[in-house]
Amino acid sequence: MFGREKKRGAKPAASKNSKPAPAAKRTAEKPSKRKNVSQSVPNGTLIHTHDDKFYGADGKSTKSRMGVVVDSNRQNELAVTKYTTSERNGRRFKNDKGFVAHGNVIYTLDRNGNPIVLSENGDFKKHRNDSRDITTAQANQIKKSNIKESKYRERNKKVLRKLKGRK
C-alpha cells in the first residue's frame, strides 16, 4: 500500500465535528439487595391515609391526609412524614407541581403500634396517581431536614435507627 497502511486494531481518526458518545444514563433501578431499603416501595412514594391511623393519635382528627415515604427497610416497613396544608407548621420545598409543605415528624408505627406497611385494604394505601410521586432526591431532602433542622430531630433519628435495626 502506498502512504498509509492499515494497522490491526487501529481506531479510525475522529473528525473535528464528531461528538463523543454520551455516557450511559443512570436509570431508576431497584436498589441493591445488600442495602437495607425496600425493593418494592421506593422513597418518594405518596401514600393516602387519615390522621387517626398514626401512632399516638388521639382519635379526634379523622382528616384525610397524604404522606410521603422517606425511608424503608427490607421488610417493606416504611418511615412516613405527613404532607401539611399549614404554612405555619412544616417545611416547604419546591415540587414540579408547585410548593409543598411536609410535617416535622417521621412516623414508623400505626395506631396499634405495628410497623407502617402498604396494603390495598389497610390503613395505608399507595396514592392512585403515580405521577404525583416525588423523586428520591426530594424524599432524601425531606428526611435530612427532619433529622437536622426539626425540633423533633432527636426523636426522628431514634425512630429511623430503630426502623433500620441499628442500636
C-alpha positions in Angstrom: 0.0 0.0 0.0 1.1 3.5 -0.7 1.2 6.1 2.0 -1.0 4.9 4.9 -1.1 1.3 5.9 -3.9 -0.1 7.9 -2.8 -1.4 11.2 -4.7 -4.1 13.0 -6.8 -2.8 15.9 -6.2 0.9 15.0 -9.2 3.1 15.6 -10.3 5.4 12.9 -9.4 9.1 13.5 -12.3 11.2 14.9 -13.3 14.1 12.8 -13.4 17.6 14.2 -17.2 17.8 14.1 -17.9 14.5 15.7 -19.1 14.5 19.3 -18.1 11.8 21.9 -20.8 9.2 22.7 -22.9 10.3 25.7 -22.3 8.4 28.9 -24.9 5.8 29.8 -27.7 7.5 31.7 -28.5 6.2 35.2 -32.0 4.9 35.3 -34.2 4.3 38.3 -33.1 0.8 39.0 -34.1 -1.3 42.0 -31.8 -0.8 45.0 -29.1 -3.4 45.6 -30.2 -6.3 47.7 -27.4 -5.5 50.1 -28.9 -2.2 51.1 -31.5 -2.0 53.9 -34.3 -0.5 51.8 -37.5 -1.8 50.4 -37.3 -3.4 47.0 -41.0 -2.7 46.2 -41.7 0.7 47.7 -39.2 3.4 46.7 -38.5 6.5 48.7 -40.7 9.4 47.4 -43.9 7.2 47.0 -47.0 9.0 48.1 -49.5 7.3 50.4 -53.0 8.1 51.4 -54.2 7.7 55.0 -56.0 9.5 57.8 -54.6 11.4 60.8 -56.0 8.9 63.3 -54.1 6.0 61.7 -50.7 7.2 63.0 -49.2 6.1 66.3 -50.0 8.5 69.2 -53.1 9.9 67.5 -55.9 10.9 69.9 -58.6 9.8 67.5 -60.2 13.2 67.4 -58.9 14.2 63.9 -60.0 11.9 61.1 -58.7 14.3 58.4 -57.7 12.6 55.1 -54.0 13.1 54.6 -51.3 12.5 52.0 -47.9 11.3 53.2 -44.6 10.6 51.6 -42.2 7.6 52.2 -38.8 9.0 53.3 -37.2 5.7 54.3 -37.9 1.9 54.5 -36.3 -1.4 55.4 -36.0 -4.8 53.7 -39.3 -6.0 55.3 -41.2 -3.1 53.5 -41.8 -1.3 56.8 -42.0 2.4 56.0 -40.9 5.7 57.5 -43.5 8.3 56.5 -43.9 12.1 57.0 -47.2 13.8 56.5 -47.9 16.5 54.0 -49.5 19.5 55.5 -51.6 22.4 54.3 -50.5 24.7 57.0 -47.9 27.3 56.1 -47.1 27.8 59.8 -46.2 24.2 60.5 -43.8 22.2 58.4 -41.1 23.0 55.9 -41.8 23.9 52.3 -39.9 22.6 49.3 -40.3 23.1 45.5 -42.1 20.3 43.6 -42.8 20.3 39.9 -46.4 20.9 40.8 -45.5 24.0 43.0 -44.6 24.3 46.7 -45.5 21.5 49.1 -45.1 21.6 52.9 -44.3 18.5 54.9 -44.5 17.8 58.6 -41.7 17.8 61.1 -42.2 14.3 62.4 -41.3 11.0 60.9 -43.7 8.1 61.7 -42.9 4.4 61.6 -45.8 2.9 63.6 -49.5 2.8 63.0 -52.1 3.4 65.8 -51.8 -0.2 67.1 -48.0 0.1 67.4 -47.4 -2.1 64.3 -44.9 -1.0 61.6 -46.4 1.0 58.7 -46.9 -1.2 55.7 -48.7 -0.5 52.4 -51.8 -2.6 51.7 -54.8 -2.3 49.4 -57.4 -2.6 52.1 -55.4 -1.5 55.1 -54.9 1.9 56.8 -52.0 3.0 54.5 -52.6 2.8 50.7 -50.5 3.8 47.8 -51.8 7.0 46.2 -53.7 6.3 43.0 -51.8 8.8 40.9 -48.2 7.7 40.3 -47.3 11.0 38.6 -47.5 12.8 41.9 -44.7 10.8 43.4 -41.7 12.8 44.3 -38.1 11.9 43.4 -35.8 10.0 45.7 -33.6 13.2 46.0 -36.6 15.2 47.2 -37.5 12.5 49.7 -33.9 12.5 51.0 -34.1 16.3 51.3 -37.3 15.9 53.4 -35.6 13.3 55.6 -32.5 15.4 56.1 -34.5 18.5 57.0 -36.5 16.4 59.6 -33.2 14.9 61.0 -31.1 18.1 61.1 -33.5 21.1 61.4 -36.7 19.9 63.0 -37.4 20.4 66.7 -38.2 16.7 66.8 -34.8 15.8 65.3 -33.6 13.5 68.2 -36.9 11.6 68.1 -36.7 11.3 64.3 -33.1 9.9 64.5 -34.1 7.4 67.1 -37.1 6.2 65.1 -35.1 5.8 61.9 -32.3 3.9 63.7 -34.9 1.5 65.1 -36.5 1.0 61.7 -33.2 0.1 60.2 -32.4 -2.3 63.1 -29.4 -0.3 64.4 -28.6 0.4 68.0 
